[in-house]
């Protein structure tokens, strides 16, 4: 099976149909990733098929939870995952990629230019930094992919979510265990709307996705 067919078939397992134009963007992205990875550490994975599986397909797996034409923030985006693959699939999204490593931000913005993507930009800064120029309370989706602990990630993400927005946590094989250990620390301030545990196609790599919404305080709770 060719790498293009592998990406097509793997995406279909998540209900995502990839067009020829989108395929071209993914493979332009792959080439630019490999080129930059020779100079800076974007991913430890060097094999093309493993990059497609671990980064592209893994990122695509979350798109069924994300509607188009909304605003999305990807915290700790690194090599652009999952934000750039999500943008390729949901082209109408307005996407902000946030990372604390300037060289990675440069790579992401270079990739955005080479793929001619619109309404997406990469920003240098830390999520906890008030001066990072990313607007609080303004995103429909705040996505993180295996960044920090569940408690810390939810705490950081919550300040960026809009009134009706959600937090999307992408975790690995210990995702459910991490969630169970974090529930009491998180308290009653968040509602778990949905979750999914699954294996990436043709692999034993387990992934878990959690969809959370910060609970709105009632007037009695506020007063």
TORFIKE-883536 format. One line per 3 residues: number of its first residue (from 1); their letters; for each residue x, z, y of C-alpha. Coordinates in Angstrom, 1 decimal. Example, Ala and Ser with C-alpha at 12.3 -4.5 7.8 and 13.67 -1.06 7.14 Angstrom:
REM residues 2
1 = as = 12.3 7.8 -4.5  13.7 7.1 -1.1
//
This chain:
REM residues 223
1 = xxx = 0.0 0.0 0.0  1.3 -0.9 3.4  1.7 1.8 6.1
4 = xxx = -1.0 0.2 8.2  -3.4 0.3 5.2  -2.4 3.9 4.5
7 = xxx = -3.4 4.9 8.1  -6.7 3.0 7.9  -7.7 4.5 4.5
10 = xxx = -6.5 8.0 5.5  -8.5 7.9 8.7  -11.6 6.8 6.9
13 = xxx = -11.5 10.1 4.9  -12.4 11.7 8.2  -15.0 9.2 9.2
16 = xxx = -12.8 7.4 11.6  -12.5 3.6 11.6  -9.4 2.3 13.3
19 = xxx = -9.4 -1.1 15.0  -6.5 -3.5 15.0  -5.8 -2.7 18.6
22 = xxx = -5.6 1.0 17.8  -3.3 0.3 14.9  -1.0 -1.6 17.1
25 = xxx = -0.9 1.4 19.5  -0.1 3.8 16.7  2.8 1.7 15.5
28 = xxx = 4.2 1.3 19.0  4.0 5.1 19.2  5.9 5.4 15.9
31 = xxx = 8.7 3.1 17.1  9.0 5.0 20.4  9.0 8.3 18.6
34 = xxx = 11.8 7.3 16.3  13.8 5.9 19.2  13.6 9.1 21.2
37 = xxx = 14.0 11.3 18.2  17.6 10.1 17.9  18.3 11.7 21.2
40 = xxx = 16.0 14.8 21.3  14.3 16.8 18.6  10.7 15.7 18.6
43 = xxx = 10.1 16.0 14.8  12.2 17.0 11.8  10.4 14.3 9.8
46 = xxx = 12.3 11.0 9.6  10.3 9.1 7.0  7.7 6.7 8.5
49 = xxx = 5.0 7.4 6.0  5.5 11.2 6.4  5.3 10.8 10.2
52 = xxx = 2.1 8.9 9.8  0.6 11.5 7.5  1.9 14.7 9.1
55 = xxx = 1.5 13.7 12.7  -0.9 10.8 13.1  -3.4 11.5 10.3
58 = xxx = -3.2 15.2 10.9  -4.1 14.6 14.6  -6.9 12.2 13.7
61 = xxx = -8.5 14.8 11.4  -9.7 16.7 14.4  -11.4 13.8 16.2
64 = xxx = -14.8 14.2 14.5  -15.1 17.5 16.4  -14.4 15.8 19.7
67 = xxx = -16.8 13.7 21.8  -15.6 10.9 24.0  -15.7 10.9 27.8
70 = xxx = -14.8 14.5 28.1  -11.8 16.4 29.4  -9.2 17.7 26.9
73 = xxx = -6.1 19.8 27.2  -3.5 19.8 24.5  -1.3 23.0 24.8
76 = xxx = 2.2 22.8 23.3  1.9 19.0 22.7  5.6 18.5 22.0
79 = xxx = 5.9 15.0 20.6  2.4 14.2 21.8  0.5 15.7 18.8
82 = xxx = -2.5 15.8 18.6  -3.3 14.7 22.2  -2.0 11.1 22.1
85 = xxx = -3.5 10.2 18.7  -6.8 11.7 19.8  -6.7 9.6 23.0
88 = xxx = -6.0 6.4 21.0  -9.2 7.1 18.9  -11.3 8.6 21.8
91 = xxx = -10.2 6.2 24.5  -12.7 7.5 27.1  -11.2 11.0 27.1
94 = xxx = -9.4 12.4 30.1  -6.3 14.1 28.4  -3.7 16.5 29.7
97 = xxx = -0.7 17.2 27.6  1.1 20.5 28.4  4.6 21.4 27.1
100 = xxx = 7.4 23.7 28.3  10.2 21.3 27.3  10.9 18.8 30.1
103 = xxx = 12.5 16.2 27.8  9.4 16.2 25.6  7.2 15.7 28.6
106 = xxx = 9.5 12.8 29.6  9.0 11.3 26.1  5.2 11.7 26.2
109 = xxx = 5.0 10.1 29.7  7.2 7.2 28.5  5.0 6.7 25.5
112 = xxx = 1.8 6.8 27.7  3.4 4.0 29.8  4.5 1.9 26.8
115 = xxx = 1.0 2.2 25.2  -0.7 1.4 28.6  -3.0 4.4 28.2
118 = xxx = -5.2 5.4 31.1  -6.5 8.9 32.1  -3.8 10.8 30.3
121 = xxx = -0.7 12.5 31.6  1.9 15.0 30.3  2.7 18.1 32.4
124 = xxx = 5.8 20.3 32.3  5.0 24.0 32.1  3.9 27.0 30.1
127 = xxx = 0.2 27.8 29.4  0.7 31.3 30.7  2.3 30.2 34.0
130 = xxx = -0.2 30.3 36.9  1.9 27.6 38.7  1.8 25.0 36.0
133 = xxx = -0.6 22.8 38.0  -3.2 22.6 35.2  -6.6 23.6 36.5
136 = xxx = -8.2 26.7 34.8  -11.7 26.6 33.6  -12.0 22.8 33.7
139 = xxx = -11.7 21.4 30.1  -14.3 20.6 27.6  -11.8 20.9 24.8
142 = xxx = -8.6 23.0 24.6  -6.6 22.0 21.5  -3.6 23.6 19.9
145 = xxx = -1.8 22.5 16.8  0.0 25.4 15.0  1.2 26.9 18.3
148 = xxx = 1.9 30.7 18.3  -0.4 33.3 16.7  -4.1 32.9 16.6
151 = xxx = -4.7 35.8 18.9  -2.2 34.7 21.5  -3.4 31.0 21.3
154 = xxx = -7.0 31.9 21.8  -6.2 34.2 24.7  -4.1 31.5 26.4
157 = xxx = -6.6 28.7 25.7  -9.7 30.6 27.0  -8.6 30.5 30.6
160 = xxx = -8.6 26.7 30.6  -12.0 26.2 28.9  -15.0 25.1 31.1
163 = xxx = -18.3 27.0 31.0  -19.6 25.1 28.0  -16.2 24.1 26.6
166 = xxx = -14.6 25.0 23.2  -11.3 25.9 21.8  -10.0 23.8 18.9
169 = xxx = -7.4 25.6 16.7  -5.5 23.4 14.2  -3.8 25.6 11.7
172 = xxx = -2.0 25.1 8.3  -2.5 26.4 4.8  -2.7 30.0 5.9
175 = xxx = -5.4 29.3 8.5  -8.2 31.2 7.0  -5.9 34.2 6.3
178 = xxx = -4.7 34.1 9.9  -8.3 33.9 11.2  -9.4 36.9 9.1
181 = xxx = -6.4 38.9 10.3  -7.2 38.0 14.0  -10.9 38.5 14.0
184 = xxx = -10.9 42.2 14.9  -8.2 41.8 17.6  -10.2 38.9 19.1
187 = xxx = -13.3 41.1 19.3  -16.8 39.9 20.1  -15.8 37.7 23.0
190 = xxx = -15.7 34.4 21.0  -18.2 32.7 18.7  -16.9 30.7 15.7
193 = xxx = -19.0 27.5 15.9  -17.4 25.6 12.9  -14.4 25.5 10.7
196 = xxx = -13.1 23.1 8.0  -10.3 23.5 5.4  -9.0 20.4 3.7
199 = xxx = -6.0 18.6 2.3  -4.4 15.7 4.1  -5.0 12.4 2.1
202 = xxx = -2.8 11.8 -0.9  -1.0 15.1 -0.4  -1.2 18.9 -1.1
205 = xxx = -0.8 19.7 2.6  -3.6 22.1 3.5  -5.0 22.1 7.1
208 = xxx = -7.7 24.3 8.7  -9.6 23.6 11.9  -11.5 26.3 13.9
211 = xxx = -14.0 25.5 16.7  -14.5 28.5 19.0  -16.5 29.1 22.1
214 = xxx = -16.0 32.0 24.5  -19.2 34.0 24.8  -20.8 34.0 28.3
217 = xxx = -21.4 37.5 29.6  -25.0 38.4 30.5  -25.8 40.0 33.8
220 = xxx = -26.2 43.4 32.1  -22.8 43.1 30.6  -21.2 42.1 33.9
223 = x = -22.9 45.0 35.8
//
